[in-house]
Amino acid sequence: MIVTDYLVIGSGISGLTYSAKIAEKFPDKTITIITKAIEEESNTKYAQGGVAVVLDSEKDSFNKHIQDTLKAGDGLCEEDIVELVIKEGPKRLKELMQWGANFDIGDSGNLDLGKEGGHSESRVVHHKDITGYEIERALLHRVCQLPNITILPHHFAIDLITNHHLNNFKPETLLCFGVYVLNQKTGHIFTIKANSTLLASGGIGYMDILQILLLQLETG
Ligand SMILES: Cc1cc2nc3c(=O)[nH]c(=O)nc-3n(C[C@H](O)[C@H](O)[C@H](O)COP(=O)(O)OP(=O)(O)OC[C@H]3O[C@@H](n4cnc5c(N)ncnc54)[C@H](O)[C@@H]3O)c2cc1C
């Protein structure tokens, strides 16, 4: 069994960013990242176009970006989340750059802002057309510099360990104690016990339309 203060499942932009921040804030705490393939494998690595962020305050504004996003979302967006994400954008971009991510510079000497579908203004910062690869590279480099972070590649999270099996369980008291993990190299299954567990495992893998239909049929 491994015991850690913080357990992070996934080594994409979410898991690595969270880990770096926690490790910097609490240097005496241990952070363990498990990831099911090699460290860099993630959707993050394959993102190409770039990161949409409002930087040109003369032509662009948070409000314009919010309206573009709500329009493209066609009623599916939670407006307060859209607003939060867009307003955080410039700060989070600065943070990525401080961690060593490089973005292309335009003729003006400022960050080159691309314009993509759904955007009414040029606001997409990018690194050639391999932006995600560059972000993943920089974040992994930062994480590897922090001595209180351990990354376990080829470790697959099988199930979260929670208290939901207890007789007197109430949903509002749901607790997570860690995870059961498969070491894919050895076939060994073991427990990681953690005070805090973050699921940063990306989208729902292998959940294609057929499986969704089957699930709907099974549940009536
Ligand atoms: C081809 C492509 C192009 C894209 N282009 C853009 C773009 O231009 N701009 C943009 O903003 N977004 C883009 N995206 C979307 C963007 O890449 C994702 O939204 C973002 O990378 C998600 O990051 P994440 O950290 O949440 O998840 P991910 O990067 O998917 O990371 C999930 C991690 O969890 C691990 N994992 C999953 N399940 C388990 C398990 N059971 N046990 C252990 N580990 C597990 C995975 O191996 C991975 O390391 C693109 C995506 C793709 C695929």
The ligand as an SDF file (V2000), in Angstrom:
LIG
                    3D

 53 58  0  0  0  0  0  0  0  0999 V2000
   -7.1050   16.1680  -31.0100 C   0  0  0  0  0  0  0  0  0  0  0  0
   -7.5120   17.1500  -29.9400 C   0  0  0  0  0  0  0  0  0  0  0  0
   -7.3770   18.5010  -30.1770 C   0  0  0  0  0  0  0  0  0  0  0  0
   -7.7570   19.4350  -29.2050 C   0  0  0  0  0  0  0  0  0  0  0  0
   -7.5480   20.7750  -29.4380 N   0  0  0  0  0  0  0  0  0  0  0  0
   -7.8060   21.6770  -28.4630 C   0  0  0  0  0  0  0  0  0  0  0  0
   -7.4990   23.0620  -28.6240 C   0  0  0  0  0  0  0  0  0  0  0  0
   -6.9930   23.4950  -29.6490 O   0  0  0  0  0  0  0  0  0  0  0  0
   -7.7700   23.9140  -27.5960 N   0  0  0  0  0  0  0  0  0  0  0  0
   -8.3300   23.4820  -26.4200 C   0  0  0  0  0  0  0  0  0  0  0  0
   -8.5550   24.3030  -25.5050 O   0  0  0  0  0  0  0  0  0  0  0  0
   -8.6290   22.1700  -26.2330 N   0  0  0  0  0  0  0  0  0  0  0  0
   -8.3710   21.2660  -27.2080 C   0  0  0  0  0  0  0  0  0  0  0  0
   -8.6580   19.9420  -27.0040 N   0  0  0  0  0  0  0  0  0  0  0  0
   -9.2640   19.5570  -25.7310 C   0  0  0  0  0  0  0  0  0  0  0  0
   -8.2050   19.4980  -24.6360 C   0  0  0  0  0  0  0  0  0  0  0  0
   -7.0990   18.7560  -25.0910 O   0  0  0  0  0  0  0  0  0  0  0  0
   -8.7830   18.8400  -23.3830 C   0  0  0  0  0  0  0  0  0  0  0  0
   -9.9680   19.5110  -22.9800 O   0  0  0  0  0  0  0  0  0  0  0  0
   -7.8000   18.9050  -22.2150 C   0  0  0  0  0  0  0  0  0  0  0  0
   -6.5210   18.4780  -22.6310 O   0  0  0  0  0  0  0  0  0  0  0  0
   -8.2920   18.0290  -21.0790 C   0  0  0  0  0  0  0  0  0  0  0  0
   -7.2790   18.0000  -20.0950 O   0  0  0  0  0  0  0  0  0  0  0  0
   -7.4380   17.0870  -18.8220 P   0  0  0  0  0  0  0  0  0  0  0  0
   -6.2280   17.2530  -17.9800 O   0  0  0  0  0  0  0  0  0  0  0  0
   -8.7630   17.3460  -18.1880 O   0  0  0  0  0  0  0  0  0  0  0  0
   -7.5350   15.5930  -19.3950 O   0  0  0  0  0  0  0  0  0  0  0  0
   -6.5060   14.7480  -20.2920 P   0  0  0  0  0  0  0  0  0  0  0  0
   -5.4880   15.5950  -20.9520 O   0  0  0  0  0  0  0  0  0  0  0  0
   -7.3290   13.8350  -21.1310 O   0  0  0  0  0  0  0  0  0  0  0  0
   -5.7520   13.8710  -19.1780 O   0  0  0  0  0  0  0  0  0  0  0  0
   -6.3820   12.7650  -18.5510 C   0  0  0  0  0  0  0  0  0  0  0  0
   -5.3090   11.9110  -17.9120 C   0  0  0  0  0  0  0  0  0  0  0  0
   -5.9400   10.8890  -17.1350 O   0  0  0  0  0  0  0  0  0  0  0  0
   -5.3170    9.6290  -17.4220 C   0  0  0  0  0  0  0  0  0  0  0  0
   -6.3160    8.5960  -17.1070 N   0  0  0  0  0  0  0  0  0  0  0  0
   -7.5610    8.4410  -17.6310 C   0  0  0  0  0  0  0  0  0  0  0  0
   -8.1880    7.3940  -17.0410 N   0  0  0  0  0  0  0  0  0  0  0  0
   -7.3170    6.8960  -16.1140 C   0  0  0  0  0  0  0  0  0  0  0  0
   -7.3860    5.8020  -15.1860 C   0  0  0  0  0  0  0  0  0  0  0  0
   -8.4610    5.0150  -15.0700 N   0  0  0  0  0  0  0  0  0  0  0  0
   -6.2990    5.5770  -14.3860 N   0  0  0  0  0  0  0  0  0  0  0  0
   -5.1890    6.3580  -14.4760 C   0  0  0  0  0  0  0  0  0  0  0  0
   -5.0720    7.3940  -15.3440 N   0  0  0  0  0  0  0  0  0  0  0  0
   -6.1240    7.6520  -16.1400 C   0  0  0  0  0  0  0  0  0  0  0  0
   -4.9340    9.7430  -18.9010 C   0  0  0  0  0  0  0  0  0  0  0  0
   -3.9540    8.8080  -19.2610 O   0  0  0  0  0  0  0  0  0  0  0  0
   -4.4170   11.1910  -18.9240 C   0  0  0  0  0  0  0  0  0  0  0  0
   -3.0820   11.2710  -18.4770 O   0  0  0  0  0  0  0  0  0  0  0  0
   -8.2940   18.9880  -27.9670 C   0  0  0  0  0  0  0  0  0  0  0  0
   -8.4120   17.6110  -27.7310 C   0  0  0  0  0  0  0  0  0  0  0  0
   -8.0210   16.7040  -28.6920 C   0  0  0  0  0  0  0  0  0  0  0  0
   -8.1290   15.2230  -28.3880 C   0  0  0  0  0  0  0  0  0  0  0  0
  1  2  1  0
  2  3  1  0
  2 52  2  0
  3  4  2  0
  4  5  1  0
  4 50  1  0
  5  6  2  0
  6  7  1  0
  6 13  1  0
  7  8  2  0
  7  9  1  0
  9 10  1  0
 10 11  2  0
 10 12  1  0
 12 13  2  0
 13 14  1  0
 14 15  1  0
 14 50  1  0
 15 16  1  0
 16 17  1  0
 16 18  1  0
 18 19  1  0
 18 20  1  0
 20 21  1  0
 20 22  1  0
 22 23  1  0
 23 24  1  0
 24 25  2  0
 24 26  1  0
 24 27  1  0
 27 28  1  0
 28 29  2  0
 28 30  1  0
 28 31  1  0
 31 32  1  0
 32 33  1  0
 33 34  1  0
 33 48  1  0
 34 35  1  0
 35 36  1  0
 35 46  1  0
 36 37  1  0
 36 45  1  0
 37 38  2  0
 38 39  1  0
 39 40  1  0
 39 45  2  0
 40 41  1  0
 40 42  2  0
 42 43  1  0
 43 44  2  0
 44 45  1  0
 46 47  1  0
 46 48  1  0
 48 49  1  0
 50 51  2  0
 51 52  1  0
 52 53  1  0
M  END
$$$$
